[in-house]
Amino acid sequence: MKAAITTLILAIACNCACWAQLTVEECYRKAQANYPLIRQRGLIEKTKDYNLSNARRGYLPQLNFSAQATYQSDVTQIPLDLDAMGFRGIEIPTVSKDQYKLTLDLNQPIWDGGAVRAAKENLRTQAEVDQRNLDVSVYAINERVNQLFFGILLADAQIEQIRLLQDELERNCRQVESYLRNGIANQSDLDALKVDLLKAKQNEVKFTSTRQAYAAMLSQLIGEEITPGTTLVKPVPSRPSTVENNRPELALFDAQIRNLQAQDDRIVSGLTPRLGLFVTGGLGRPGLDVLDDDFKPYYVAGVRLTWNIGGFYTKRNDQRRIATSRQMIETQRETFIFNTSLDVAQRTTAIDNYVEQLKYDDEIIALRRSVKEASQAKMANGTISGTDLTRDINAEQAAIQDKLVHEIELLMSIYNLKYVTNN
């Protein structure tokens, strides 16, 4: 019973593996998930959180510890001769030339002119720029998936068709062999068919090798092995409902503009005064009483207003630099939109071209088949050579191959148009 169950499970597993299917949309998702650069998405988000957490700490009290030991060449003295004035035995205290100071400063910001808020917004917009850059890089994988996926579909169609051609050539070889025995055909007629049969087998090897190479590359791209039993689902050739540009590059340009605006806000916030509370506690010789030459603790508390006007010197150039960067981004956006519109026109024309060609492919194949069948009948009557028959067989085969190529190129053009517009 156990052996039977195990055999059944293995049979089901093998059957499922043989019938595995893969669509181009699934390849997009798997390739993007497998792309090594995608790991940066979480790292960018973590970096943003760390930076924002640090920026928020700008509102917390700031502590500063300092220690100082100095020796000075002179100190303050009171120029009075008390002995001459009759005050004998009284000395005016003096300060030592070696002085020491330990201080701990506590500063609590009350108003920073929006500096912390501007810094946080700058960090958010920069993280968004990094994310949009990543989106652009990951989206570019879709084009590589298109090339490999539809290359495999074309190779599969060509392999299937070349095998049908081999069956037909083998069938004609058997017929010509019977004609040869009956004296209707010559050995050269049979040889001509066998040469084309060998060429067909060579082409099968070539197409199979191409298919294996494309499958190996696509397997590495999506992080999943594409076995010989894996079937790539041929999509329905339907045009996108809209050609509106939804590429991730546009979101990147918008994020870059927002980041420049955040940088400008940060420049403006750096020009405003700062208001805060402070408390300084210390131990020094002398303390606050400069005439007391002993170590004394002390403290000072108050409100401090600071204003660094150095930013006004560079404000105009900084804002001009930002304005120039904005113009460069706008120019890049316009260039990208212009080039995309050209790509859309080119892809649309290509789709129309393949649609028109496919209208005639079936008729051409039917006519080529009719000519071939007539040649086969003439061959049976001994009125044409084997070379003439193989020529007509190859002509039909070329027409069929043209249709296969047109069908896959139509699909690839449609999906390239979807890639160009992200629809």
ZALUMFI-941539 format. One record per residue: x, y, z of N, C-alpha, C in turn; residue in three letters. Coordinates in steps of 0.05 Angstrom, whole numbers, padded with zeros to 5 digits, always signed. Example, Ala and Ser with C-alpha at 12.3 -4.5 7.8 and 13.67 -1.06 7.14 Angstrom:
+00264-00114+00156+00246-00090+00156+00264-00066+00156ALA;+00257-00045+00142+00273-00021+00143+00258+00001+00157SER;
% end
This chain:
+00017-00024+00000+00000+00000+00000+00017+00025+00000MET;+00038+00025+00017+00056+00048+00018+00070+00053-00008LYS;+00079+00031-00021+00093+00033-00046+00074+00044-00068ALA;+00049+00036-00067+00029+00045-00086+00024+00075-00083ALA;+00021+00084-00058+00017+00112-00052+00040+00129-00061ILE;+00065+00119-00055+00089+00133-00063+00091+00136-00094THR;+00085+00114-00107+00085+00115-00137+00065+00134-00148THR;+00041+00135-00135+00020+00153-00144+00028+00182-00140LEU;+00040+00188-00117+00049+00216-00112+00071+00224-00132ILE;+00090+00206-00137+00111+00213-00156+00099+00217-00184LEU;+00079+00201-00191+00067+00204-00218+00053+00231-00220ALA;+00039+00238-00198+00025+00264-00199+00045+00287-00200ILE;+00067+00285-00185+00087+00306-00185+00100+00309-00213ALA;+00106+00286-00225+00118+00287-00252+00099+00298-00272CYS;+00073+00291-00269+00053+00301-00288+00050+00331-00285ASN;+00050+00341-00260+00048+00370-00255+00072+00384-00267CYS;+00096+00372-00263+00120+00385-00274+00119+00386-00304ALA;+00109+00365-00316+00107+00364-00345+00088+00385-00356CYS;+00067+00392-00340+00047+00410-00350+00050+00438-00338TRP;+00074+00444-00327+00079+00471-00316+00077+00491-00338ALA;+00064+00514-00331+00059+00535-00350+00070+00561-00339GLN;+00078+00579-00356+00091+00604-00348+00082+00626-00367LEU;+00070+00647-00357+00062+00670-00374+00083+00692-00372THR;+00082+00710-00391+00101+00732-00392+00098+00750-00367VAL;+00073+00754-00358+00068+00771-00335+00081+00758-00310GLU;+00079+00731-00308+00092+00718-00285+00122+00720-00286GLU;+00133+00720-00310+00162+00724-00314+00170+00752-00305CYS;+00153+00772-00310+00159+00799-00301+00162+00799-00270TYR;+00141+00788-00257+00141+00789-00228+00165+00773-00216ARG;+00170+00750-00227+00191+00733-00216+00219+00746-00221LYS;+00222+00757-00245+00248+00770-00251+00253+00794-00233ALA;+00232+00810-00228+00236+00833-00211+00241+00825-00182GLN;+00227+00803-00173+00232+00794-00146+00259+00781-00143ALA;+00270+00770-00165+00296+00756-00163+00319+00775-00169ASN;+00314+00799-00178+00335+00818-00185+00350+00826-00160TYR;+00377+00823-00159+00392+00830-00135+00387+00858-00125PRO;+00383+00877-00143+00380+00905-00136+00355+00910-00119LEU;+00335+00891-00121+00310+00895-00107+00314+00895-00077ILE;+00336+00883-00068+00341+00883-00039+00347+00911-00028ARG;+00354+00929-00046+00359+00956-00037+00334+00971-00027GLN;+00310+00961-00036+00285+00974-00029+00282+00975+00002ARG;+00286+00953+00015+00285+00952+00044+00307+00968+00057GLY;+00331+00967+00045+00353+00983+00056+00348+01013+00055LEU;+00336+01021+00033+00330+01050+00030+00310+01058+00051ILE;+00290+01042+00056+00270+01048+00075+00281+01049+00104GLU;+00299+01030+00110+00312+01030+00136+00329+01054+00140LYS;+00345+01061+00119+00362+01085+00120+00345+01110+00125THR;+00323+01112+00112+00305+01135+00116+00295+01137+00144LYS;+00287+01114+00155+00277+01114+00183+00299+01122+00203ASP;+00323+01112+00198+00345+01119+00216+00351+01149+00215TYR;+00352+01160+00190+00358+01188+00187+00336+01206+00199ASN;+00311+01198+00195+00288+01213+00206+00289+01213+00237LEU;+00296+01189+00248+00298+01187+00277+00320+01206+00287SER;+00342+01207+00273+00363+01225+00282+00355+01254+00279ASN;+00340+01261+00258+00332+01288+00254+00312+01297+00276ALA;+00294+01279+00284+00275+01285+00305+00289+01291+00332ARG;+00312+01280+00335+00327+01285+00360+00337+01314+00362ARG;+00334+01329+00340+00342+01357+00341+00325+01373+00361GLY;+00301+01363+00368+00284+01377+00388+00292+01370+00417TYR;+00308+01349+00421+00315+01341+00448+00336+01360+00459LEU;+00338+01361+00486+00358+01377+00499+00386+01367+00490PRO;+00404+01386+00487+00431+01380+00478+00450+01385+00501GLN;+00467+01365+00507+00486+01366+00529+00514+01369+00517LEU;+00530+01386+00531+00557+01390+00522+00575+01392+00547ASN;+00594+01374+00549+00613+01375+00571+00640+01385+00561PHE;+00652+01402+00578+00679+01413+00571+00696+01415+00596SER;+00722+01412+00592+00742+01416+00614+00764+01433+00603ALA;+00774+01451+00621+00794+01469+00611+00814+01476+00634GLN;+00839+01476+00627+00860+01484+00646+00878+01504+00631ALA;+00882+01528+00644+00897+01549+00630+00918+01561+00650THR;+00938+01573+00638+00957+01589+00653+00960+01615+00638TYR;+00957+01637+00653+00959+01663+00639+00981+01680+00652GLN;+00991+01697+00635+01015+01713+00643+01008+01734+00663SER;+00984+01743+00665+00976+01764+00684+00947+01760+00692ASP;+00941+01771+00715+00913+01770+00725+00905+01798+00735VAL;+00879+01801+00739+00869+01827+00748+00878+01832+00777THR;+00888+01856+00782+00896+01865+00809+00885+01892+00815GLN;+00881+01897+00840+00871+01924+00849+00895+01941+00857ILE;+00901+01963+00843+00926+01978+00848+00923+01997+00872PRO;+00920+01985+00895+00918+02001+00920+00940+01992+00940LEU;+00953+02011+00952+00973+02004+00973+00960+02009+01000ASP;+00949+01988+01011+00934+01990+01036+00952+01997+01059LEU;+00977+01989+01059+00996+01996+01081+01000+02026+01082ASP;+01004+02038+01059+01008+02067+01058+00983+02082+01066ALA;+00960+02069+01062+00935+02082+01069+00928+02077+01099MET;+00946+02063+01113+00941+02059+01142+00926+02033+01148GLY;+00920+02017+01127+00906+01991+01132+00926+01969+01133PHE;+00941+01968+01154+00962+01948+01156+00949+01920+01163ARG;+00961+01900+01151+00952+01872+01157+00928+01863+01140GLY;+00920+01881+01123+00897+01874+01105+00908+01869+01077ILE;+00902+01846+01065+00911+01840+01038+00888+01839+01018GLU;+00892+01850+00995+00871+01848+00974+00875+01821+00960ILE;+00854+01805+00959+00857+01778+00946+00864+01781+00916PRO;+00880+01762+00906+00886+01761+00878+00879+01733+00867THR;+00877+01731+00841+00870+01706+00828+00895+01692+00819VAL;+00896+01665+00820+00919+01650+00811+00921+01652+00781SER;+00946+01650+00772+00950+01650+00743+00942+01623+00730LYS;+00943+01602+00745+00933+01576+00735+00904+01573+00743ASP;+00887+01570+00723+00858+01569+00727+00847+01543+00714GLN;+00824+01534+00726+00812+01508+00718+00782+01512+00716TYR;+00770+01497+00697+00741+01500+00693+00730+01474+00682LYS;+00709+01464+00696+00693+01441+00686+00665+01451+00683LEU;+00653+01446+00658+00626+01456+00654+00609+01435+00640THR;+00583+01436+00646+00563+01419+00633+00541+01437+00623LEU;+00538+01439+00596+00518+01457+00585+00494+01441+00576ASP;+00470+01451+00583+00445+01439+00574+00430+01460+00558LEU;+00424+01454+00532+00410+01472+00515+00384+01459+00505ASN;+00362+01473+00508+00336+01464+00499+00326+01482+00477GLN;+00325+01472+00452+00314+01490+00431+00284+01496+00435PRO;+00277+01521+00431+00249+01529+00432+00239+01534+00404ILE;+00255+01548+00388+00247+01555+00361+00273+01553+00344TRP;+00271+01536+00323+00294+01531+00305+00290+01542+00277ASP;+00268+01557+00273+00263+01568+00247+00254+01547+00227GLY;+00245+01524+00236+00236+01502+00218+00258+01486+00207GLY;+00282+01487+00220+00305+01473+00209+00302+01443+00211ALA;+00291+01433+00233+00287+01404+00236+00266+01394+00216VAL;+00244+01409+00214+00223+01401+00196+00233+01401+00167ARG;+00249+01421+00159+00260+01422+00132+00280+01399+00128ALA;+00296+01392+00148+00315+01370+00146+00300+01343+00142ALA;+00278+01339+00157+00262+01315+00155+00250+01312+00127LYS;+00239+01334+00117+00227+01334+00090+00248+01328+00069GLU;+00272+01339+00072+00293+01334+00053+00301+01304+00053ASN;+00302+01292+00077+00308+01264+00079+00287+01246+00066LEU;+00261+01254+00071+00239+01238+00059+00240+01240+00028ARG;+00244+01263+00018+00244+01266-00011+00268+01253-00024THR;+00291+01253-00010+00315+01240-00020+00310+01209-00021GLN;+00298+01199+00000+00292+01170+00001+00272+01163-00022ALA;+00253+01181-00027+00235+01176-00049+00249+01176-00076GLU;+00268+01194-00080+00284+01194-00104+00299+01168-00107VAL;+00311+01158-00086+00325+01132-00087+00306+01109-00094ASP;+00282+01110-00083+00263+01089-00089+00254+01090-00118GLN;+00249+01114-00128+00241+01117-00156+00263+01109-00175ARG;+00288+01115-00168+00311+01106-00184+00312+01075-00185ASN;+00306+01063-00162+00305+01034-00161+00283+01023-00179LEU;+00260+01036-00178+00237+01027-00195+00244+01028-00224ASP;+00259+01049-00233+00267+01051-00261+00285+01028-00268VAL;+00305+01022-00251+00324+01000-00257+00310+00973-00258SER;+00291+00969-00239+00277+00943-00238+00258+00940-00262VAL;+00245+00962-00270+00226+00961-00292+00240+00954-00318TYR;+00266+00962-00321+00281+00956-00346+00284+00926-00351ALA;+00280+00910-00330+00282+00881-00333+00261+00870-00352ILE;+00237+00884-00352+00215+00874-00369+00223+00872-00398ASN;+00239+00891-00408+00247+00890-00436+00265+00865-00441GLU;+00282+00858-00422+00299+00834-00426+00281+00809-00425ARG;+00261+00809-00408+00243+00787-00406+00228+00783-00433VAL;+00219+00805-00445+00206+00804-00471+00223+00791-00492ASN;+00248+00799-00493+00266+00788-00514+00270+00758-00510GLN;+00274+00749-00486+00278+00721-00481+00253+00704-00483LEU;+00231+00714-00472+00205+00700-00472+00196+00695-00501PHE;+00194+00716-00517+00184+00713-00544+00205+00700-00562PHE;+00231+00702-00555+00251+00686-00569+00246+00657-00566GLY;+00239+00648-00541+00233+00620-00536+00208+00611-00551ILE;+00187+00629-00551+00162+00622-00566+00168+00618-00595LEU;+00184+00636-00607+00191+00633-00635+00207+00607-00640LEU;+00226+00601-00623+00241+00577-00626+00223+00552-00624ALA;+00204+00552-00605+00186+00530-00602+00169+00526-00627ASP;+00159+00548-00638+00143+00546-00662+00160+00536-00686ALA;+00184+00545-00688+00202+00536-00710+00209+00507-00707GLN;+00214+00498-00682+00220+00469-00677+00196+00452-00685ILE;+00173+00460-00676+00149+00445-00683+00144+00443-00713GLU;+00148+00465-00727+00144+00466-00755+00165+00450-00770GLN;+00190+00451-00760+00212+00437-00774+00208+00407-00771ILE;+00196+00398-00748+00190+00370-00745+00168+00361-00764ARG;+00148+00378-00768+00127+00371-00788+00140+00369-00816LEU;+00159+00387-00822+00172+00386-00847+00188+00360-00851LEU;+00201+00351-00829+00216+00326-00830+00197+00302-00836GLN;+00173+00303-00822+00154+00281-00827+00145+00281-00856ASP;+00141+00305-00867+00132+00306-00895+00155+00297-00914GLU;+00179+00305-00909+00201+00297-00926+00206+00267-00924LEU;+00203+00256-00900+00206+00226-00897+00184+00212-00912GLU;+00160+00223-00911+00138+00211-00926+00143+00212-00956ARG;+00153+00235-00965+00159+00237-00994+00182+00219-01002ASN;+00202+00216-00983+00224+00197-00989+00213+00169-00993CYS;+00195+00161-00976+00184+00134-00979+00169+00131-01006ARG;+00155+00152-01014+00140+00151-01039+00159+00149-01063GLN;+00180+00166-01062+00200+00166-01084+00215+00140-01085VAL;+00219+00128-01062+00232+00101-01062+00215+00081-01077GLU;+00188+00083-01073+00170+00065-01087+00170+00072-01117SER;+00171+00098-01123+00173+00106-01152+00198+00096-01164TYR;+00220+00096-01149+00246+00087-01159+00245+00057-01165LEU;+00232+00042-01148+00230+00013-01153+00213+00007-01177ARG;+00194+00025-01183+00176+00021-01206+00187+00034-01231ASN;+00211+00047-01229+00223+00059-01252+00212+00086-01259GLY;+00196+00098-01242+00185+00125-01248+00204+00147-01241ILE;+00220+00143-01219+00239+00164-01209+00267+00154-01211ALA;+00286+00173-01208+00314+00167-01208+00325+00170-01180ASN;+00350+00159-01177+00364+00160-01151+00369+00189-01143GLN;+00374+00206-01163+00379+00235-01157+00355+00248-01145SER;+00331+00239-01153+00306+00250-01141+00305+00244-01111ASP;+00312+00219-01104+00311+00211-01076+00333+00225-01061LEU;+00357+00228-01073+00379+00242-01060+00372+00271-01054ASP;+00358+00284-01072+00351+00312-01068+00333+00315-01043ALA;+00314+00296-01040+00296+00297-01016+00312+00291-00991LEU;+00331+00272-00992+00346+00265-00968+00364+00288-00960LYS;+00375+00304-00979+00391+00327-00972+00374+00347-00956VAL;+00350+00352-00966+00332+00371-00952+00324+00360-00925ASP;+00321+00334-00922+00315+00322-00896+00338+00326-00877LEU;+00362+00323-00886+00385+00327-00869+00387+00357-00861LEU;+00382+00375-00879+00382+00404-00873+00361+00410-00852LYS;+00337+00397-00854+00316+00402-00835+00325+00392-00807ALA;+00339+00370-00805+00349+00360-00780+00370+00379-00769LYS;+00387+00390-00787+00406+00410-00778+00392+00435-00766GLN;+00371+00444-00780+00356+00467-00770+00343+00461-00743ASN;+00334+00437-00739+00322+00430-00713+00343+00432-00691GLU;+00367+00423-00697+00389+00425-00677+00394+00454-00671VAL;+00395+00471-00692+00401+00499-00688+00379+00513-00671LYS;+00354+00508-00678+00332+00520-00663+00330+00510-00635PHE;+00336+00484-00631+00336+00472-00604+00358+00485-00587THR;+00382+00488-00599+00404+00501-00584+00397+00530-00577SER;+00384+00544-00595+00376+00572-00589+00356+00573-00567THR;+00337+00554-00568+00316+00552-00547+00328+00546-00520ARG;+00348+00528-00519+00361+00522-00494+00376+00545-00482GLN;+00390+00560-00500+00405+00584-00491+00386+00605-00479ALA;+00364+00610-00493+00344+00630-00484+00332+00621-00457TYR;+00325+00595-00456+00313+00584-00431+00332+00586-00408ALA;+00358+00581-00412+00378+00583-00391+00380+00612-00381ALA;+00380+00631-00399+00382+00659-00392+00357+00668-00377MET;+00333+00660-00387+00308+00667-00373+00306+00654-00346LEU;+00316+00630-00344+00316+00616-00318+00333+00631-00297SER;+00356+00640-00306+00373+00656-00288+00360+00682-00281GLN;+00346+00694-00300+00333+00720-00295+00310+00718-00275LEU;+00294+00697-00277+00271+00695-00259+00277+00678-00234ILE;+00301+00666-00233+00308+00651-00209+00293+00625-00207GLY;+00285+00613-00230+00269+00589-00230+00276+00573-00255GLU;+00281+00548-00252+00290+00531-00275+00267+00527-00294GLU;+00272+00532-00320+00252+00527-00341+00260+00500-00353ILE;+00245+00480-00347+00252+00453-00356+00240+00449-00384THR;+00249+00428-00399+00237+00423-00425+00207+00419-00424PRO;+00197+00410-00400+00168+00407-00398+00152+00432-00391GLY;+00166+00454-00386+00153+00479-00380+00142+00492-00406THR;+00117+00498-00406+00104+00511-00429+00101+00540-00425THR;+00112+00556-00443+00108+00585-00443+00082+00591-00457LEU;+00064+00604-00442+00037+00610-00452+00039+00632-00473VAL;+00030+00627-00497+00029+00647-00518+00007+00667-00512LYS;+00013+00692-00508-00009+00711-00501-00026+00718-00525PRO;-00049+00728-00519-00068+00737-00540-00058+00764-00551VAL;-00057+00766-00578-00047+00791-00590-00067+00814-00588PRO;-00069+00826-00565-00088+00849-00561-00072+00874-00555SER;-00078+00895-00569-00064+00921-00564-00072+00932-00537ARG;-00054+00948-00525-00061+00962-00500-00084+00981-00506PRO;-00102+00984-00486-00125+01001-00490-00118+01031-00491SER;-00094+01038-00481-00086+01066-00481-00056+01067-00485THR;-00046+01089-00496-00018+01094-00500-00008+01116-00482VAL;-00023+01121-00461-00015+01142-00442+00011+01133-00428GLU;+00029+01153-00425+00055+01147-00414+00054+01144-00384ASN;+00058+01120-00374+00058+01114-00345+00085+01103-00336ASN;+00106+01111-00349+00132+01100-00343+00142+01110-00315ARG;+00157+01093-00300+00167+01101-00274+00187+01124-00275PRO;+00198+01130-00298+00216+01152-00300+00202+01179-00294GLU;+00176+01181-00301+00161+01205-00295+00159+01210-00265LEU;+00153+01188-00250+00152+01190-00221+00179+01198-00210ALA;+00201+01189-00222+00228+01196-00214+00232+01226-00217LEU;+00224+01237-00240+00228+01266-00245+00212+01282-00224PHE;+00187+01273-00218+00171+01288-00198+00184+01287-00171ASP;+00195+01264-00164+00209+01261-00138+00234+01279-00136ALA;+00248+01281-00158+00272+01298-00158+00264+01327-00155GLN;+00242+01336-00168+00233+01363-00164+00225+01369-00135ILE;+00211+01350-00123+00203+01353-00095+00228+01355-00077ARG;+00248+01339-00083+00273+01340-00067+00287+01367-00069ASN;+00287+01378-00093+00299+01405-00097+00283+01426-00081LEU;+00257+01424-00081+00240+01442-00065+00247+01440-00035GLN;+00251+01415-00026+00258+01411+00002+00285+01423+00008ALA;+00304+01421-00011+00330+01433-00007+00328+01464-00005GLN;+00310+01475-00022+00306+01505-00021+00294+01513+00006ASP;+00275+01497+00016+00263+01503+00042+00284+01501+00064ASP;+00302+01483+00062+00323+01480+00082+00342+01504+00082ARG;+00347+01515+00058+00364+01539+00057+00350+01562+00070ILE;+00324+01565+00065+00309+01587+00078+00308+01584+00108VAL;+00304+01560+00118+00303+01556+00147+00330+01561+00160SER;+00352+01558+00145+00378+01564+00157+00384+01593+00160GLY;+00366+01611+00150+00370+01640+00152+00356+01652+00176LEU;+00340+01636+00190+00324+01647+00212+00339+01645+00238THR;+00332+01662+00258+00344+01661+00285+00336+01635+00299PRO;+00352+01629+00320+00347+01606+00337+00342+01616+00365ARG;+00322+01605+00379+00316+01613+00406+00315+01588+00423LEU;+00328+01590+00447+00329+01566+00464+00335+01573+00493GLY;+00330+01555+00511+00337+01557+00539+00363+01543+00543LEU;+00378+01553+00563+00404+01540+00569+00408+01541+00599PHE;+00422+01520+00609+00432+01519+00637+00460+01509+00635VAL;+00478+01523+00649+00506+01516+00650+00514+01512+00679THR;+00523+01488+00686+00533+01483+00712+00563+01477+00711GLY;+00578+01486+00731+00607+01483+00729+00621+01482+00756GLY;+00646+01476+00754+00664+01477+00777+00690+01489+00767LEU;+00698+01511+00781+00722+01524+00770+00737+01539+00792GLY;+00761+01546+00784+00778+01563+00801+00789+01585+00783ARG;+00778+01609+00785+00757+01618+00803+00729+01610+00793PRO;+00709+01613+00810+00682+01609+00801+00671+01635+00790GLY;+00646+01640+00796+00634+01665+00786+00646+01689+00800LEU;+00655+01685+00825+00668+01706+00840+00698+01705+00833ASP;+00707+01724+00817+00734+01723+00807+00755+01729+00829VAL;+00745+01740+00851+00764+01747+00873+00767+01724+00892LEU;+00751+01702+00888+00754+01678+00905+00771+01658+00891ASP;+00795+01653+00902+00814+01636+00888+00811+01606+00895ASP;+00789+01598+00906+00784+01570+00912+00765+01558+00891ASP;+00766+01531+00890+00747+01517+00872+00719+01521+00882PHE;+00701+01530+00864+00673+01535+00872+00655+01525+00851LYS;+00632+01512+00859+00612+01505+00839+00595+01530+00832PRO;+00583+01529+00809+00566+01551+00801+00547+01542+00778TYR;+00527+01558+00773+00509+01553+00750+00500+01579+00739TYR;+00492+01578+00714+00481+01601+00699+00458+01591+00683VAL;+00435+01604+00683+00411+01596+00667+00400+01620+00653ALA;+00387+01615+00630+00376+01638+00616+00364+01630+00589GLY;+00359+01650+00573+00348+01648+00546+00369+01658+00527VAL;+00373+01643+00505+00394+01651+00486+00381+01654+00458ARG;+00387+01675+00445+00379+01680+00417+00404+01681+00400LEU;+00405+01664+00380+00428+01663+00362+00419+01667+00333THR;+00435+01679+00317+00428+01684+00289+00454+01684+00273TRP;+00457+01663+00257+00481+01662+00240+00474+01673+00212ASN;+00485+01696+00206+00478+01710+00181+00496+01702+00158ILE;+00514+01682+00163+00532+01674+00142+00517+01661+00118GLY;+00493+01650+00124+00478+01638+00102+00469+01658+00081GLY;+00466+01683+00089+00458+01703+00070+00478+01708+00048PHE;+00504+01702+00054+00525+01706+00034+00522+01686+00011TYR;+00512+01662+00016+00511+01641-00005+00482+01635-00013THR;+00462+01649-00001+00434+01643-00007+00428+01645-00037LYS;+00436+01667-00049+00429+01671-00077+00441+01650-00095ARG;+00467+01644-00091+00480+01624-00108+00468+01596-00103ASN;+00461+01590-00078+00449+01564-00072+00422+01561-00086ASP;+00406+01582-00085+00380+01580-00097+00382+01580-00128GLN;+00402+01594-00139+00406+01593-00167+00414+01565-00176ARG;+00431+01552-00160+00439+01525-00166+00415+01506-00166ARG;+00397+01509-00147+00373+01493-00146+00356+01498-00170ILE;+00353+01523-00177+00336+01530-00200+00348+01518-00226ALA;+00374+01518-00228+00387+01506-00252+00383+01476-00252THR;+00385+01463-00229+00380+01434-00228+00351+01428-00235SER;+00332+01445-00227+00304+01441-00234+00300+01443-00264ARG;+00313+01463-00277+00311+01465-00306+00323+01441-00320GLN;+00345+01431-00310+00357+01407-00322+00337+01383-00320MET;+00324+01380-00297+00305+01357-00294+00281+01361-00313ILE;+00271+01385-00315+00249+01391-00333+00257+01385-00362GLU;+00282+01392-00369+00291+01386-00396+00293+01356-00401THR;+00303+01341-00380+00304+01312-00382+00277+01300-00385GLN;+00257+01311-00370+00230+01301-00372+00219+01305-00401ARG;+00222+01329-00411+00212+01335-00438+00226+01317-00459GLU;+00252+01313-00456+00266+01296-00475+00256+01267-00473THR;+00251+01258-00448+00242+01230-00445+00214+01227-00457PHE;+00196+01246-00452+00169+01245-00463+00170+01245-00494ILE;+00188+01262-00505+00190+01264-00534+00200+01238-00546PHE;+00221+01226-00534+00232+01201-00544+00211+01178-00541ASN;+00197+01179-00519+00176+01158-00515+00154+01160-00536THR;+00146+01185-00543+00126+01188-00563+00136+01177-00590SER;+00162+01181-00596+00173+01170-00620+00172+01139-00620LEU;+00179+01128-00596+00178+01099-00593+00150+01088-00597ASP;+00131+01102-00586+00103+01094-00589+00095+01094-00618VAL;+00102+01115-00633+00095+01116-00661+00109+01094-00676ALA;+00134+01088-00669+00148+01066-00683+00136+01039-00677GLN;+00129+01034-00652+00117+01008-00644+00090+01005-00657ARG;+00074+01027-00657+00048+01025-00669+00049+01019-00698THR;+00068+01032-00712+00071+01026-00741+00079+00997-00745THR;+00097+00987-00728+00106+00959-00731+00082+00940-00727ALA;+00065+00946-00707+00042+00929-00703+00024+00929-00727ILE;+00018+00953-00738+00001+00955-00762+00014+00939-00785ASP;+00040+00940-00788+00054+00927-00809+00050+00896-00807ASN;+00054+00885-00783+00052+00856-00779+00023+00847-00782TYR;+00004+00864-00774-00024+00856-00777-00031+00854-00807VAL;-00021+00873-00823-00027+00873-00851-00013+00849-00865GLU;+00011+00843-00856+00025+00820-00868+00011+00794-00862GLN;+00001+00791-00838-00012+00766-00830-00038+00762-00846LEU;-00050+00783-00857-00074+00780-00873-00068+00763-00898LYS;-00043+00764-00908-00036+00751-00933-00022+00725-00928TYR;-00012+00720-00904+00004+00696-00899-00011+00670-00904ASP;-00036+00669-00894-00052+00644-00898-00057+00639-00928ASP;-00063+00660-00943-00068+00656-00972-00042+00647-00986GLU;-00019+00659-00978+00006+00651-00991+00012+00622-00984ILE;+00007+00614-00959+00013+00586-00951-00006+00567-00967ILE;-00031+00574-00970-00050+00558-00985-00042+00554-01014ALA;-00032+00576-01026-00024+00574-01054+00002+00557-01056LEU;+00021+00561-01037+00045+00545-01038+00039+00516-01033ARG;+00020+00510-01016+00012+00482-01012+00000+00470-01037ARG;-00016+00486-01050-00029+00476-01075-00008+00470-01096SER;+00013+00488-01098+00034+00483-01117+00050+00458-01110VAL;+00055+00454-01084+00069+00431-01075+00054+00405-01081LYS;+00028+00406-01075+00012+00381-01080+00012+00375-01110GLU;+00011+00396-01127+00012+00391-01156+00039+00379-01163ALA;+00061+00388-01151+00087+00377-01156+00089+00348-01147SER;+00076+00342-01125+00076+00314-01115+00062+00296-01135GLN;+00040+00306-01147+00025+00291-01167+00042+00287-01192ALA;+00056+00308-01200+00073+00306-01223+00096+00287-01218LYS;+00106+00288-01193+00128+00269-01186+00118+00240-01189MET;+00093+00236-01181+00082+00209-01183+00080+00200-01212ALA;+00076+00219-01230+00074+00213-01259+00101+00214-01273ASN;+00122+00222-01257+00149+00222-01269+00154+00245-01288GLY;+00138+00267-01285+00141+00290-01303+00159+00312-01292THR;+00166+00311-01265+00185+00330-01254+00206+00315-01238ILE;+00228+00329-01231+00249+00316-01216+00245+00320-01186SER;+00261+00306-01171+00260+00310-01142+00269+00337-01133GLY;+00287+00350-01149+00296+00377-01142+00273+00396-01145THR;+00256+00393-01165+00233+00411-01168+00214+00407-01144ASP;+00210+00382-01136+00192+00377-01114+00202+00390-01088LEU;+00228+00386-01082+00239+00398-01057+00238+00428-01058THR;+00241+00440-01082+00239+00469-01084+00211+00478-01076ARG;+00190+00464-01084+00163+00473-01077+00157+00467-01048ASP;+00168+00445-01038+00165+00439-01009+00178+00461-00992ILE;+00202+00469-01000+00216+00490-00985+00202+00516-00988ASN;+00190+00521-01010+00175+00547-01014+00151+00548-00995ALA;+00137+00525-00992+00115+00524-00972+00126+00528-00944GLU;+00148+00514-00938+00160+00517-00912+00168+00545-00906GLN;+00179+00559-00925+00187+00587-00921+00163+00605-00916ALA;+00141+00599-00929+00117+00615-00925+00106+00610-00896ALA;+00107+00585-00887+00098+00579-00860+00116+00592-00839ILE;+00143+00591-00844+00162+00604-00826+00157+00634-00825GLN;+00151+00646-00848+00145+00675-00848+00121+00681-00830ASP;+00101+00665-00832+00077+00669-00815+00084+00666-00785LYS;+00099+00646-00779+00107+00642-00751+00123+00667-00740LEU;+00141+00676-00757+00157+00699-00749+00139+00724-00746VAL;+00121+00728-00765+00103+00751-00763+00086+00750-00738HIS;+00076+00726-00731+00059+00724-00707+00075+00731-00682GLU;+00099+00720-00679+00115+00726-00655+00124+00755-00655ILE;+00131+00766-00678+00140+00794-00680+00116+00812-00673GLU;+00092+00804-00681+00069+00820-00674+00065+00820-00644LEU;+00067+00797-00631+00064+00795-00602+00087+00812-00588LEU;+00111+00809-00598+00133+00823-00586+00130+00854-00590MET;+00120+00862-00613+00115+00891-00617+00093+00901-00598SER;+00073+00886-00593+00051+00894-00575+00062+00896-00547ILE;+00078+00877-00538+00089+00878-00511+00111+00898-00508TYR;+00125+00904-00530+00144+00926-00529+00130+00953-00527ASN;+00107+00955-00540+00091+00980-00537+00081+00982-00508LEU;+00072+00960-00496+00064+00960-00468+00088+00968-00450LYS;+00112+00959-00457+00135+00966-00441+00141+00996-00444TYR;+00139+01006-00468+00146+01035-00473+00127+01053-00458VAL;+00102+01045-00455+00082+01062-00442+00075+01053-00414THR;+00084+01029-00406+00077+01017-00380+00047+01015-00377ASN;+00034+01002-00396+00005+00998-00396+00000+00968-00399ASN;
% end
